[in-house]
Amino acid sequence: MKLPIAVLVSGRGSNLQAILDACASDAIDARVAIVISNHAGVPALERAALAGVPSAVFTLRTYPDRSAAHVAMAEAIAGVGAKLVVLAGFDHILAPVFFVRLAGVPVINLHPALLPLFGGRGMHGDKVHAAVLASGASESGCTVHRVHPETVDLGEVVVQRRVPVLPNDDPAKLAARVLEQEHVAIVEAIRKLASARAVEAAQPLAR
């Protein structure tokens, strides 16, 4: 049985597209059960619609606070039976109640740097790539990692992909090369987790 996943997005959705394409081609034993965004009208939602995948939007202005919005997200995810949550360019830190409602469902995030370097609160988008360049690092890349309550970019690494930092790089150029590897890394991470789940399901019950 294909692993049902929920993908959380906030913007253009290029990593969502990589996941949808991998599912459609059976490159991974998974299916996107729902796409959830915290912003209305973003391109990622159009990608979901074109793929025939249900989507839902949970904006903060329609809920009393972030916790209430994230509980509603978790309810929607539970409602479709997703067994993995993928943060693919999702720009909110999930409230602890999200994990309580989805206890036992792993959550993974894609970060555009080689964690534990250049992670933490405020490190997202071009800020990450600018920090890499300012540091003089010779390489960068991306990391798919587990997400746990009340932590940012500190979960166990699932997959990392590396790219060199070139002499003429600026944040935009570096971001473009890292993004190519993000598309590979997120698919590889889902494949690993789907395979692990299949092995676990095949284990005989303890007697």
N, C-alpha and C positions, 0 to 999 in steps of 0.2 A: 504494500500500500504506500502511495506517495506521501511524503511528509507534508502536512498542511502548515503553511507558514503565514504569518502576518508581517507585512512590511510597513514600517512607519517612515514617512517622508515629510519634507518641508518645502521642497523647491522643484528643480528641473527634473529630477528622477532618472538620471542616466544610469545610476547603479540599480535602480528598480528595473530599468529596461534590460540590463545585463541578466538580472535574475529571471525576468519573464522569458527572455530568449532561451536561457539555459533550461528552464522548465519545459518550454514548448518543444525543444529539440531532444528532450530526455537526457541532456547532459548531466542533470542531477535528478535524483529520485524524489522530487518534491513538486509541490504546486502552491501557487500563491492563492490563499483562501480569502484574503482581504487586504486592501491597501488603505492605510489611515494617514490622514494629514492633519496638522494643527493650523494649516492655512488654507483658506478657500481659493479656488481658481488657479492653483499652481500647475505647471506642465505635467508633473508626476501623475496627477489625477486624470489627465487626458490620456496618458500612457496606459493607465489601468483600464480606462473605458475602452480603448482600442483593442486591448487584450481580452475584453469581456470579463474582467475581474471586478467584483464588488468593491466599492470604496465608501469611506465615511470621513466626515470632517468634524473635528472637535476644536473649535476656536475658544480661546480663554474668555472672550467677551460674552460667550453664551453660558458660562458657568460661574458660580460664586468665586472659585479660586482654582489654582492649578490642580490641587488634589482631586477636586470634584471632576474636572475635565479628564484626568488620567484614570480615575475609577471608571468613568463612562467608556473610555478607550478600552480598558481591560475587559469590561463587560462585553463589548462588541467582539473582541478577540476570542474570549471564551465562547461566545455564542456561535462562532463559526468552527470551533473545535481546533484552532491552531495549536500546534505543539512546539513552535519555535517563533520567537519574535525577532525580527531583523530591523535594526535602526540604520537606515540607509540615507544619510543626510538629514536626520531628524534633529531639530535645533532646540529641543527642550530637554532638561534633565528630568528624568521620570521621578515622580513622587513615590515615596515608600509604599503607599497603599496600592500602587500599580502591581508591585511584586507580591504583595499579600494576596490580592485577588487572583493572580496567576501563579500561585505557588506550584513549583515543580515544572514550570515552563521556562526553558532557558531563554535568555535575552542576549543578543550579540550586537555589537556596534562596530561601525567602520570609521576609523580615524586616519586622517591623511598625514601620518608621520610614523616613525619607528618608535613606538612606545617602549619603555617609559619616558623617552625623550619627547619634549614638545607636546605634552599633554596637560590636562587639568582645565579648570574653569577659565573661560575666556579664550582658550586656544582652539580656534575653529577657522575654517576657510583660509583666506589669504594671510591671516595673522600667523597661522602655523608656518606657512611657506616663507614668509618674511623673517620669522624667527630662525628658521633653519639657515637661511642665507646669511643672516646677521651673525650667526654662530661660527661661520666658516666651515661647517660640516662638509665632508666630501661625498656624503650620500644621504638620501632621504628614502621615503617609501610610504607604505601604509600598513595599518595593523587592524585585523579583526580580533576583537577581544570580548570576553564575557562581561556582562554588566550586572552589577549588584547594587542594592539599595544604598543611597547616600554616599556613593563614591563616583568619581569622574575619571575615566581612563585608567583605572587601576585593576580591572579584572584580568583573569588569565588570558594569555595570548592564544588564539586559535590558529591564525595564519598571519604571516608577514611577507610582504613583497618589497624588494629594494630597487631603487633607481639611483643613478649617479647624479650628483650636483655638477652642472657644467659651468665653465668660466663665464659665459655670457647670460646666465640665468637671471631672470627676475621672478617675482612671485607667480605671475601668470604662466610663464613658460614652465616653471617647475611644477605648478599645479596641474598643467595639462598632461605631463608625463606621469605624474603620480596617479591621476585619474584613470589612465589606461590600466594601471596595475590594480587600482581599486576594483575595476570590473572583473578582473581575474580573481582577486583575493576573496571577494564576497561570495562568488560562486564556489570557489574551492572550500571555503569555510562551511557553507551549507552542505556541500557534498560530504565533508567529513562528519558533520553532525548527523546527517541523514543515515550515513553508513553505520555510525556508532549506535544510533537508535535501532537500526535493523538487526544488528548483532545482539543488542540487548534483548530485543523482542524474541529472538530465536533461541535464547538460553532456556534450558529446561527449568521448570519450577523446582525450587528447593523442596526436598522431602524431609 
